[in-house]
Amino acid sequence: MATEKEGGIVKKGHEEGLKLAISLLQQFELPAGLLPLADVLEVGYVETTGYMWIVQQNKIQHDFQMISKLVSYDTEINGYISMKKIKKLKGVKAKELMLWPPVSEITVDDPPTGKIHFKSLAGITKTFPVEAFAAGQ
């Protein structure tokens, strides 16, 4: 794990960590409300590989009301961020009926169609309107 984080920008604490997480989402044209974080301990990003990680004090659940979707965010979330995409994502699960399949990839359409796609490890893809993940949703 340490090698993945080498040469990374690291921000400690909720204020600084949250700022870095939101700026990464904006930089890569992903919705700012995609990661509703609480009590952030650390956020890091390695520019050369796109590897990013987020450590928060507690696992949290967020209800995206516009699409009636409950999402669970683990204490550690990581993946590889690039333009309009996060791949090899770990630490995020979306409730589907009685199951909580892990979300492994998030992609925003390019050119923009207003749609965002969430792919699970099982290969199932769910599509939603991007505005459902705007900040404050």
Secondary structure, DSSP 8 states (H G I E B T S, - for coil): -HHHHTT-EEEESHHHHHHHHHHHHHHTT--TTSS---SEEEEEEETTTTEEEEEESS-EEEEEGGGTEEEEEEEEEEEEEETTEEEEEEEEEE-BTTB--BEEEEEE-SS--SEEEEEETTS-EEEEEGGGGSTT-
